[in-house]
Every structure is written in structure tokens, then in C-alpha cells.
Amino acid sequence: MNIALIAHDAKKELMVQFCIAYCGILSRHNLCATGTTGKLVSEATGLKITCFMAGSQGGDQQISSRISCNEIDLLLYFRNPIGAKATEPDEASLLRLCDVYNIPYATNIASAEAMIHALENGDLDWRDIVNPKK
């Protein structure tokens, strides 16, 4: 699966800790991230991550474009619902695209852990449900 990682500034350390905890699972998938988040996670875990621009420079828009091209299968987006900065990703449009293209997403640690366990168990192979093989 192609998994995208985005974290608001106040949640970057939580994303790093999450990726350390689930490094074994994440290492079996293709990862991409906004610039700073990807750099921090890669340095802490050794995971290979395709890093786009920082969110404030359009990295979230790069991920959005990949969502609209069906190149992302899962989004882990740790956002700060209290006091998010104006320079942080436009979450409404990003999450709307996930809804339009049926991309599962997690916006906090609890939903991310549920998704990562479902991924490990093979329960997130949703594309076969949406587009069954003939």
C-alpha cells in the first residue's frame, strides 16, 4: 500500500513515536510524507520515505494530487485541532479528497492505531470491495 504521512507541528513528535512503534508494519509499504514530517520520521526510524515539500510550501497539495490520481491508499494525518497555524495544510480540502476517492484516513493516534492494526491483519484491502476483480 501507498501510505501518506502528514503531521501538524504540534503533532510531529507523536507521528515520530507512532512510526517508531509500528516501524515493522510500515516498512512493508511505500511511504511518502510532507517534507519536515518525512525527514523527522526517516531519521528516527530508518524508514525509506519519499519526501515532498514542507506543508507550508505545498507538500500537502502534492499529496492531494496523488490522492486524486489514485496513488495513495491510506492517509495518516495527525492534526492539531486546537490552535493549528494558518501555514499548516488545508485539512478540509485534503480530507474531502479522501472522501471523494474512498481513501481511508486517520487524524489522531487512536484512529491511526486502529488502521495500522487493520492493515497488518489484511482488513484494509478495501479496493477489492470497491472495485471487485472479475
DSSP file (Angstrom, degrees, kcal/mol; ACC not computed):
  #  RESIDUE AA STRUCTURE BP1 BP2  ACC     N-H-->O    O-->H-N    N-H-->O    O-->H-N    TCO  KAPPA ALPHA  PHI   PSI    X-CA   Y-CA   Z-CA
    1    1 A M              0   0    0      0, 0.0    29,-2.3     0, 0.0     2,-0.7   0.000 360.0 360.0 360.0 152.6    0.0    0.0    0.0
    2    2 A N  E     -a   30   0A   0     27,-0.2    71,-3.0    29,-0.0    72,-1.5  -0.897 360.0-169.5 -99.0 115.2    1.0    3.6   -0.5
    3    3 A I  E     -ab  31  74A   0     27,-3.3    29,-2.2    -2,-0.7     2,-0.4  -0.914   8.3-155.1-114.1 129.1    0.8    5.4    2.8
    4    4 A A  E     -ab  32  75A   0     70,-2.7    72,-3.0    -2,-0.5     2,-0.5  -0.844   6.5-157.9-103.5 139.8    1.0    9.2    3.2
    5    5 A L  E     +ab  33  76A   0     27,-2.2    29,-1.5    -2,-0.4     2,-0.3  -0.968  17.6 164.2-119.8 128.4    2.1   10.8    6.4
    6    6 A I  E     + b   0  77A   0     70,-2.4    72,-2.3    -2,-0.5     2,-0.4  -0.995   7.0 178.7-139.0 140.2    1.3   14.4    7.4
    7    7 A A  E     - b   0  78A   0     -2,-0.3    72,-0.2    70,-0.2    48,-0.1  -0.979  27.1-125.8-144.6 131.9    1.6   16.0   10.9
    8    8 A H    >>  -     0   0    0     70,-2.6     3,-1.9    -2,-0.4     4,-0.7  -0.296  43.2 -99.4 -62.3 159.5    0.9   19.5   12.2
    9    9 A D  G >4 S+     0   0    0      1,-0.3     3,-1.1     2,-0.2     4,-0.4   0.885 124.5  51.9 -51.9 -44.8    3.9   21.0   14.0
   10   10 A A  G 34 S+     0   0    0      1,-0.2    -1,-0.3     2,-0.1     4,-0.2   0.608 114.9  43.6 -70.5 -10.5    2.4   20.2   17.4
   11   11 A K  G <> S+     0   0    0     -3,-1.9     4,-2.2    67,-0.2    -1,-0.2   0.350  82.4  97.2-115.5   3.5    1.9   16.5   16.4
   12   12 A K  H <X S+     0   0    0     -3,-1.1     4,-2.4    -4,-0.7     5,-0.2   0.917  85.5  49.4 -62.0 -44.1    5.2   15.8   14.6
   13   13 A E  H  > S+     0   0    0     -4,-0.4     4,-2.5     1,-0.2    -1,-0.2   0.882 109.8  52.2 -64.2 -37.0    6.8   14.1   17.7
   14   14 A L  H  > S+     0   0    0      2,-0.2     4,-2.5     1,-0.2    -1,-0.2   0.904 109.0  50.5 -63.4 -40.9    3.7   12.0   18.1
   15   15 A M  H  X S+     0   0    0     -4,-2.2     4,-2.6     2,-0.2    -2,-0.2   0.915 110.1  50.4 -62.7 -42.9    4.0   10.9   14.4
   16   16 A V  H  X S+     0   0    0     -4,-2.4     4,-2.2     1,-0.2    -2,-0.2   0.941 112.3  46.2 -59.9 -47.7    7.6   10.0   15.0
   17   17 A Q  H  X S+     0   0    0     -4,-2.5     4,-2.3     1,-0.2    -2,-0.2   0.886 112.0  51.7 -63.7 -39.0    6.8    7.9   18.1
   18   18 A F  H  X S+     0   0    0     -4,-2.5     4,-2.0     1,-0.2    -1,-0.2   0.931 111.1  47.3 -61.2 -46.2    3.9    6.2   16.2
   19   19 A C  H  < S+     0   0    0     -4,-2.6    -2,-0.2     1,-0.2    -1,-0.2   0.836 110.1  52.4 -69.1 -32.4    6.2    5.3   13.3
   20   20 A I  H >< S+     0   0    0     -4,-2.2     3,-1.1    -5,-0.2     4,-0.3   0.940 111.2  47.8 -63.6 -46.4    8.9    4.0   15.7
   21   21 A A  H 3< S+     0   0    0     -4,-2.3     3,-0.2     1,-0.2    -2,-0.2   0.849 123.4  32.0 -63.5 -35.4    6.2    1.8   17.4
   22   22 A Y  T 3X S+     0   0    0     -4,-2.0     4,-2.7     1,-0.2     3,-0.4   0.027  79.2 122.5-113.7  26.4    4.9    0.5   14.1
   23   23 A C  H <> S+     0   0    0     -3,-1.1     4,-2.4     1,-0.2    -1,-0.2   0.867  71.5  57.7 -56.3 -40.7    8.1    0.5   12.0
   24   24 A G  H  4 S+     0   0    0     -4,-0.3     4,-0.3    -3,-0.2    -1,-0.2   0.888 112.5  39.4 -60.1 -41.3    7.9   -3.2   11.3
   25   25 A I  H >4 S+     0   0    0     -3,-0.4     3,-1.5     1,-0.2    -2,-0.2   0.933 116.2  49.9 -73.4 -47.8    4.5   -2.8    9.7
   26   26 A L  H >< S+     0   0    0     -4,-2.7     3,-1.9     1,-0.3    -2,-0.2   0.817  98.7  67.7 -62.9 -31.3    5.2    0.5    7.9
   27   27 A S  T 3< S+     0   0    0     -4,-2.4    -1,-0.3     1,-0.3    -2,-0.2   0.685  92.7  60.9 -65.2 -16.5    8.5   -0.9    6.4
   28   28 A R  T <  S+     0   0    0     -3,-1.5    -1,-0.3    -4,-0.3     2,-0.3   0.309 103.1  61.9 -91.4   9.0    6.4   -3.3    4.2
   29   29 A H  S <  S-     0   0    0     -3,-1.9     2,-0.5    -4,-0.0   -27,-0.2  -0.847  90.6 -99.6-131.1 165.1    4.7   -0.4    2.5
   30   30 A N  E     -a    2   0A   0    -29,-2.3   -27,-3.3    -2,-0.3     2,-0.4  -0.769  43.6-162.1 -87.1 125.0    5.5    2.6    0.3
   31   31 A L  E     +ac   3  49A   0     17,-0.6    19,-2.6    -2,-0.5     2,-0.3  -0.872  16.6 172.1-114.0 141.5    5.7    5.7    2.4
   32   32 A C  E     +ac   4  50A   0    -29,-2.2   -27,-2.2    -2,-0.4     2,-0.3  -0.952   9.0 171.2-137.3 160.0    5.5    9.4    1.4
   33   33 A A  E     -ac   5  51A   0     17,-2.2    19,-2.9    -2,-0.3   -27,-0.2  -0.988  40.9 -83.7-159.7 161.8    5.2   12.5    3.6
   34   34 A T     >  -     0   0    0    -29,-1.5     4,-3.0    -2,-0.3     5,-0.3  -0.425  62.0 -96.6 -66.5 156.9    5.4   16.2    3.7
   35   35 A G  H  > S+     0   0    0     18,-2.0     4,-2.3     1,-0.2    19,-0.2   0.846 115.5  36.0 -50.8 -58.7    9.0   17.4    4.0
   36   36 A T  H  > S+     0   0    0      2,-0.2     4,-2.5     1,-0.2    -1,-0.2   0.918 119.6  49.0 -67.9 -43.2    9.6   18.0    7.6
   37   37 A T  H  > S+     0   0    0      1,-0.2     4,-2.6     2,-0.2     5,-0.2   0.943 113.2  47.8 -60.1 -47.8    7.4   15.1    8.8
   38   38 A G  H  X S+     0   0    0     -4,-3.0     4,-2.7     1,-0.2     5,-0.2   0.898 111.7  49.9 -60.6 -42.0    9.1   12.7    6.4
   39   39 A K  H  X S+     0   0    0     -4,-2.3     4,-2.4    -5,-0.3    -1,-0.2   0.933 112.6  46.5 -63.3 -46.8   12.6   13.9    7.4
   40   40 A L  H  X S+     0   0    0     -4,-2.5     4,-1.8     2,-0.2    -2,-0.2   0.920 115.6  45.2 -62.5 -44.9   11.9   13.5   11.1
   41   41 A V  H  X S+     0   0    0     -4,-2.6     4,-2.2    -5,-0.2     6,-0.4   0.926 113.5  49.6 -66.1 -44.8   10.3   10.1   10.8
   42   42 A S  H  X S+     0   0    0     -4,-2.7     4,-2.7    -5,-0.2    -2,-0.2   0.913 111.5  48.6 -61.2 -44.2   13.0    8.8    8.4
   43   43 A E  H  < S+     0   0    0     -4,-2.4    -1,-0.2    -5,-0.2    -2,-0.2   0.873 116.1  43.6 -63.7 -37.2   15.8   10.0   10.7
   44   44 A A  H  < S+     0   0    0     -4,-1.8    -1,-0.2    -5,-0.2    -2,-0.2   0.784 130.0  22.2 -79.6 -27.9   14.2    8.4   13.8
   45   45 A T  H  < S-     0   0    0     -4,-2.2    -3,-0.2    -5,-0.2    -2,-0.2   0.672  89.4-126.4-115.4 -22.7   13.2    5.1   12.1
   46   46 A G     <  +     0   0    0     -4,-2.7    -4,-0.2    -5,-0.4    -3,-0.1   0.509  57.0 152.4  80.4   4.5   15.4    4.5    9.1
   47   47 A L        -     0   0    0     -6,-0.4     2,-0.6    -5,-0.1    -1,-0.3  -0.396  52.3-116.0 -67.5 143.8   12.3    4.0    7.0
   48   48 A K        +     0   0    0     -3,-0.1   -17,-0.6   -21,-0.1     2,-0.4  -0.737  44.2 175.7 -81.2 119.9   12.5    4.9    3.3
   49   49 A I  E     -c   31   0A   0     -2,-0.6     2,-0.7   -19,-0.1   -17,-0.2  -0.992  32.7-134.7-132.3 128.6   10.2    7.8    2.8
   50   50 A T  E     -c   32   0A   0    -19,-2.6   -17,-2.2    -2,-0.4     2,-0.5  -0.743  31.6-152.5 -77.6 116.7    9.6    9.8   -0.3
   51   51 A C  E     -c   33   0A   0     -2,-0.7   -17,-0.2   -19,-0.2   -16,-0.1  -0.814  13.0-170.9 -99.9 128.6    9.5   13.4    1.0
   52   52 A F        -     0   0    0    -19,-2.9     7,-0.1    -2,-0.5   -14,-0.1  -0.207  45.5 -58.4 -93.3-167.9    7.6   16.1   -0.8
   53   53 A M        -     0   0    0    -19,-0.2   -18,-2.0     1,-0.1    -1,-0.3  -0.224  69.2 -83.2 -66.6 164.0    7.8   19.8    0.1
   54   54 A A    > > -     0   0    0    -20,-0.3     5,-2.5   -19,-0.2     3,-1.5  -0.332  44.8-108.5 -61.9 154.4    7.0   21.0    3.5
   55   55 A G  G > 5S+     0   0    0      1,-0.3     3,-1.4     3,-0.2     5,-0.4   0.882 120.3  54.0 -54.6 -41.8    3.3   21.5    4.1
   56   56 A S  G 3 5S+     0   0    0      1,-0.3    -1,-0.3     2,-0.1    32,-0.1   0.679 108.9  50.2 -68.9 -16.2    3.7   25.3    4.1
   57   57 A Q  G < 5S-     0   0    0     -3,-1.5    -1,-0.3     0, 0.0    -2,-0.2   0.347 134.7 -81.9-102.4   4.0    5.4   25.1    0.7
   58   58 A G  T <>5S+     0   0    0     -3,-1.4     4,-1.9    -4,-0.4    -3,-0.2   0.522  87.7 130.6 111.4   7.9    2.7   22.9   -0.9
   59   59 A G  H  ><S+     0   0    0     -5,-2.5     4,-2.0     1,-0.2    -4,-0.2   0.870  76.7  53.5 -61.4 -36.8    3.6   19.4    0.3
   60   60 A D  H  > S+     0   0    0     -5,-0.4     4,-2.4     1,-0.2    -1,-0.2   0.854 107.6  51.7 -65.4 -33.6    0.1   18.8    1.3
   61   61 A Q  H  > S+     0   0    0     -6,-0.2     4,-2.3     2,-0.2    -2,-0.2   0.848 106.1  54.2 -71.0 -33.6   -1.1   19.8   -2.2
   62   62 A Q  H  X S+     0   0    0     -4,-1.9     4,-1.4     2,-0.2    -2,-0.2   0.914 111.1  45.3 -64.2 -41.4    1.4   17.3   -3.7
   63   63 A I  H  X S+     0   0    0     -4,-2.0     4,-2.1     2,-0.2    -2,-0.2   0.907 110.0  55.1 -67.7 -40.6   -0.1   14.6   -1.6
   64   64 A S  H  X S+     0   0    0     -4,-2.4     4,-2.3     1,-0.2    -2,-0.2   0.906 105.8  52.1 -56.9 -42.5   -3.6   15.8   -2.5
   65   65 A S  H  X S+     0   0    0     -4,-2.3     4,-0.8     1,-0.2    -1,-0.2   0.862 108.8  50.1 -65.4 -33.6   -2.7   15.5   -6.2
   66   66 A R  H  <>S+     0   0    0     -4,-1.4     5,-3.3     2,-0.2     6,-0.6   0.840 108.0  53.5 -72.4 -32.6   -1.6   11.9   -5.6
   67   67 A I  H ><5S+     0   0    0     -4,-2.1     3,-1.7     4,-0.2    -2,-0.2   0.935 108.3  49.5 -63.0 -45.5   -4.8   11.1   -3.8
   68   68 A S  H 3<5S+     0   0    0     -4,-2.3    -1,-0.2     1,-0.3    -2,-0.2   0.686 110.0  51.8 -70.2 -16.3   -6.8   12.4   -6.8
   69   69 A C  T 3<5S-     0   0    0     -4,-0.8    -1,-0.3    -5,-0.2    -2,-0.2   0.232 117.3-113.3 -99.8  12.6   -4.6   10.2   -9.1
   70   70 A N  T < 5S+     0   0    0     -3,-1.7    -3,-0.2     1,-0.1    -2,-0.1   0.839  82.4 124.1  59.8  36.6   -5.3    7.1   -7.0
   71   71 A E      < +     0   0    0     -5,-3.3     2,-0.4    -8,-0.1    -4,-0.2   0.378  57.4  67.2-105.7   1.4   -1.7    6.9   -5.9
   72   72 A I        +     0   0    0     -6,-0.6   -69,-0.2    -5,-0.2     3,-0.1  -0.986  50.2 178.3-123.5 133.4   -2.4    7.0   -2.2
   73   73 A D  S    S+     0   0    0    -71,-3.0     2,-0.3    -2,-0.4   -70,-0.2   0.653  72.1  17.4-104.7 -21.8   -4.1    4.1   -0.4
   74   74 A L  E     -b    3   0A   0    -72,-1.5   -70,-2.7    29,-0.2     2,-0.5  -0.980  61.7-154.0-154.8 136.3   -4.1    5.4    3.2
   75   75 A L  E     -bd   4 105A   0     29,-2.2    31,-2.3    -2,-0.3     2,-0.6  -0.967   2.8-168.5-117.4 125.3   -3.5    8.8    4.8
   76   76 A L  E     +bd   5 106A   0    -72,-3.0   -70,-2.4    -2,-0.5     2,-0.6  -0.947  17.9 172.8-108.4 109.3   -2.2    9.2    8.4
   77   77 A Y  E     -b    6   0A   0     29,-3.2     2,-0.9    -2,-0.6   -70,-0.2  -0.862  16.6-164.9-126.6  93.1   -2.7   12.9    9.2
   78   78 A F  E     -b    7   0A   0    -72,-2.3   -70,-2.6    -2,-0.6     2,-0.3  -0.695  22.6-178.5 -83.6 107.6   -2.0   13.9   12.7
   79   79 A R        -     0   0    0     28,-1.3     3,-0.1    -2,-0.9    -2,-0.0  -0.731  31.6-129.7-111.5 157.3   -3.6   17.2   13.1
   80   80 A N        -     0   0    0     -2,-0.3     4,-0.3     1,-0.1   -71,-0.1  -0.874  18.5-172.9-103.6 100.7   -3.8   19.7   15.9
   81   81 A P  S    S+     0   0    0      0, 0.0     2,-0.6     0, 0.0    -1,-0.1   0.666  72.8  64.5 -70.7 -13.5   -7.5   20.7   16.2
   82   82 A I  S    S-     0   0    0      1,-0.2     0, 0.0    -3,-0.1     0, 0.0  -0.931 120.8  -9.8-114.3 113.2   -6.6   23.4   18.7
   83   83 A G  S    S+     0   0    0     -2,-0.6    -1,-0.2     1,-0.2     2,-0.1   0.824  75.8 179.1  77.6  31.9   -4.5   26.2   17.5
   84   84 A A        -     0   0    0     -4,-0.3    -1,-0.2    -3,-0.1     2,-0.1  -0.413  30.9-114.7 -64.1 143.2   -3.5   25.0   14.1
   85   85 A K    >   -     0   0    0      1,-0.1     3,-1.5    -2,-0.1    -1,-0.1  -0.442  14.3-120.5 -79.5 153.6   -1.3   27.5   12.3
   86   86 A A  T 3  S+     0   0    0      1,-0.3    -1,-0.1    -2,-0.1    -2,-0.1   0.766 113.0  58.6 -62.8 -25.5   -2.5   29.3    9.1
   87   87 A T  T 3  S+     0   0    0      2,-0.0    -1,-0.3     3,-0.0     3,-0.1   0.557  86.0  99.4 -83.0  -7.4    0.5   27.8    7.3
   88   88 A E  S <  S-     0   0    0     -3,-1.5     3,-0.1     1,-0.2   -80,-0.1  -0.396  90.6 -67.0 -80.0 160.7   -0.5   24.2    8.1
   89   89 A P        -     0   0    0      0, 0.0     2,-1.6     0, 0.0    -1,-0.2   0.028  45.9-110.1 -51.1 146.8   -2.3   22.1    5.5
   90   90 A D     >  -     0   0    0      1,-0.2     4,-1.7    -3,-0.1     3,-0.3  -0.623  39.9-174.9 -75.4  91.7   -5.8   22.9    4.3
   91   91 A E  H  > S+     0   0    0     -2,-1.6     4,-2.9     1,-0.2     5,-0.3   0.820  71.2  62.0 -66.3 -32.7   -7.3   19.9    6.0
   92   92 A A  H  > S+     0   0    0      1,-0.2     4,-2.0     2,-0.2    -1,-0.2   0.935 109.2  40.4 -61.4 -46.4  -10.8   20.4    4.7
   93   93 A S  H  > S+     0   0    0     -3,-0.3     4,-2.0     2,-0.2    -1,-0.2   0.883 115.9  51.5 -71.1 -36.2   -9.9   20.0    1.1
   94   94 A L  H  X S+     0   0    0     -4,-1.7     4,-1.7     2,-0.2    -2,-0.2   0.937 113.9  42.4 -64.5 -46.8   -7.4   17.2    1.8
   95   95 A L  H  X S+     0   0    0     -4,-2.9     4,-2.0     1,-0.2    -1,-0.2   0.839 110.4  57.4 -71.0 -32.4  -10.0   15.2    3.8
   96   96 A R  H  X S+     0   0    0     -4,-2.0     4,-2.6    -5,-0.3    -1,-0.2   0.915 105.6  51.0 -62.1 -42.4  -12.7   15.9    1.2
   97   97 A L  H  X S+     0   0    0     -4,-2.0     4,-2.6     1,-0.2    -2,-0.2   0.898 107.3  53.3 -61.9 -40.0  -10.5   14.4   -1.5
   98   98 A C  H  <>S+     0   0    0     -4,-1.7     5,-3.0     1,-0.2     4,-0.3   0.909 111.0  46.7 -60.5 -40.7  -10.0   11.3    0.7
   99   99 A D  H ><5S+     0   0    0     -4,-2.0     3,-0.8     3,-0.2    -2,-0.2   0.911 111.9  50.2 -67.2 -42.1  -13.8   11.0    0.9
  100  100 A V  H 3<5S+     0   0    0     -4,-2.6    -2,-0.2     1,-0.2    -1,-0.2   0.902 119.7  36.2 -62.0 -41.8  -14.3   11.5   -2.8
  101  101 A Y  T 3<5S-     0   0    0     -4,-2.6    -1,-0.2    -5,-0.2    -2,-0.2   0.236 110.9-115.8-100.4  13.1  -11.7    8.9   -3.7
  102  102 A N  T < 5 +     0   0    0     -3,-0.8    -3,-0.2    -4,-0.3    -4,-0.1   0.903  56.7 159.7  55.2  46.9  -12.5    6.5   -0.8
  103  103 A I      < -     0   0    0     -5,-3.0    -1,-0.2    -6,-0.2   -29,-0.2  -0.893  38.4-130.7 -99.6 119.1   -9.2    6.8    0.8
  104  104 A P        -     0   0    0      0, 0.0   -29,-2.2     0, 0.0     2,-0.3  -0.439  32.1-175.5 -67.6 142.3   -9.2    5.8    4.5
  105  105 A Y  E     -d   75   0A   0    -31,-0.2     2,-0.4    -2,-0.1   -29,-0.2  -0.985  21.5-152.7-141.5 152.2   -7.6    8.3    6.8
  106  106 A A  E     -d   76   0A   0    -31,-2.3   -29,-3.2    -2,-0.3     3,-0.1  -0.982   7.7-177.6-122.0 134.2   -6.7    8.7   10.4
  107  107 A T        +     0   0    0     -2,-0.4   -28,-1.3   -31,-0.2     2,-0.3   0.327  68.6  30.6-114.1   6.1   -6.5   12.1   12.0
  108  108 A N  S  > S-     0   0    0    -30,-0.2     4,-2.3     1,-0.1     5,-0.2  -0.957  88.7 -96.1-154.7 171.2   -5.4   11.1   15.5
  109  109 A I  H  > S+     0   0    0     -2,-0.3     4,-2.4     1,-0.2     5,-0.2   0.854 117.6  53.9 -62.9 -37.5   -3.4    8.4   17.3
  110  110 A A  H  > S+     0   0    0      1,-0.2     4,-1.9     2,-0.2    -1,-0.2   0.944 113.2  40.8 -65.2 -47.6   -6.4    6.3   18.2
  111  111 A S  H  > S+     0   0    0      1,-0.2     4,-2.3     2,-0.2    -1,-0.2   0.857 113.7  55.2 -69.9 -32.8   -7.7    6.0   14.6
  112  112 A A  H  X S+     0   0    0     -4,-2.3     4,-2.7     2,-0.2    -2,-0.2   0.913 107.8  48.5 -65.4 -41.9   -4.2    5.6   13.3
  113  113 A E  H  X S+     0   0    0     -4,-2.4     4,-2.0     2,-0.2     5,-0.2   0.902 110.8  50.9 -65.4 -39.6   -3.6    2.6   15.6
  114  114 A A  H  X S+     0   0    0     -4,-1.9     4,-2.0     1,-0.2    -1,-0.2   0.922 113.5  45.8 -61.8 -42.5   -6.9    1.0   14.6
  115  115 A M  H  X S+     0   0    0     -4,-2.3     4,-2.7     2,-0.2    -2,-0.2   0.899 110.4  51.7 -68.3 -40.3   -5.9    1.5   10.9
  116  116 A I  H  X S+     0   0    0     -4,-2.7     4,-2.2     2,-0.2    -1,-0.2   0.873 111.5  47.8 -67.5 -34.9   -2.4    0.1   11.3
  117  117 A H  H  X S+     0   0    0     -4,-2.0     4,-2.0     2,-0.2    -1,-0.2   0.895 112.0  49.4 -70.3 -39.2   -3.8   -3.0   13.0
  118  118 A A  H  X>S+     0   0    0     -4,-2.0     5,-2.7     2,-0.2     6,-0.7   0.892 110.6  51.4 -64.0 -39.2   -6.4   -3.4   10.3
  119  119 A L  H ><5S+     0   0    0     -4,-2.7     3,-1.0     4,-0.2    -2,-0.2   0.927 109.8  48.9 -61.8 -45.9   -3.6   -3.0    7.7
  120  120 A E  H 3<5S+     0   0    0     -4,-2.2    -1,-0.2     1,-0.2    -2,-0.2   0.854 112.1  49.1 -62.8 -35.8   -1.5   -5.7    9.5
  121  121 A N  H 3<5S-     0   0    0     -4,-2.0    -1,-0.2    -5,-0.1    -2,-0.2   0.495 115.8-113.6 -83.4  -4.1   -4.5   -8.1    9.6
  122  122 A G  T X<5S+     0   0    0     -3,-1.0     3,-0.7    -4,-0.5    -3,-0.2   0.641  81.5 124.7  81.3  14.8   -5.3   -7.5    5.9
  123  123 A D  T 3 < +     0   0    0     -5,-2.7    -4,-0.2     1,-0.2    -5,-0.1   0.461  58.9  67.6 -87.3  -0.7   -8.5   -5.8    6.6
  124  124 A L  T 3   +     0   0    0     -6,-0.7     2,-2.0    -5,-0.2     3,-0.3   0.131  57.9 114.9-105.5  21.2   -7.7   -2.7    4.7
  125  125 A D    X   +     0   0    0     -3,-0.7     3,-0.9     1,-0.2     4,-0.5  -0.351  34.5 148.3 -83.9  58.2   -7.8   -4.2    1.3
  126  126 A W  T >>  +     0   0    0     -2,-2.0     4,-2.4     1,-0.2     3,-0.8   0.711  51.4  74.3 -69.7 -24.0  -10.8   -2.0    0.5
  127  127 A R  H 3> S+     0   0    0     -3,-0.3     4,-3.1     1,-0.3    -1,-0.2   0.839  92.9  55.9 -63.1 -30.7  -10.0   -1.6   -3.2
  128  128 A D  H <4 S+     0   0    0     -3,-0.9    -1,-0.3     2,-0.2    -2,-0.2   0.803 109.7  46.6 -69.1 -27.8  -11.2   -5.2   -3.8
  129  129 A I  H <4 S+     0   0    0     -3,-0.8    -2,-0.2    -4,-0.5    -1,-0.2   0.916 118.6  39.3 -77.3 -45.4  -14.5   -4.3   -2.2
  130  130 A V  H  < S+     0   0    0     -4,-2.4    -2,-0.2     1,-0.3    -3,-0.2   0.899 134.3  22.8 -71.2 -41.7  -15.0   -1.1   -4.1
  131  131 A N  S  < S-     0   0    0     -4,-3.1    -1,-0.3    -5,-0.2    -2,-0.1  -0.685  86.5-158.9-125.9  76.5  -13.6   -2.5   -7.4
  132  132 A P        -     0   0    0      0, 0.0     2,-0.2     0, 0.0    -3,-0.1  -0.228  22.5-112.8 -60.9 142.7  -14.1   -6.3   -7.2
  133  133 A K              0   0    0     -5,-0.1    -5,-0.0     1,-0.1    -2,-0.0  -0.517 360.0 360.0 -73.0 142.4  -11.9   -8.3   -9.6
  134  134 A K              0   0    0     -2,-0.2    -1,-0.1     0, 0.0     0, 0.0   0.436 360.0 360.0 -92.4 360.0  -13.8  -10.1  -12.3
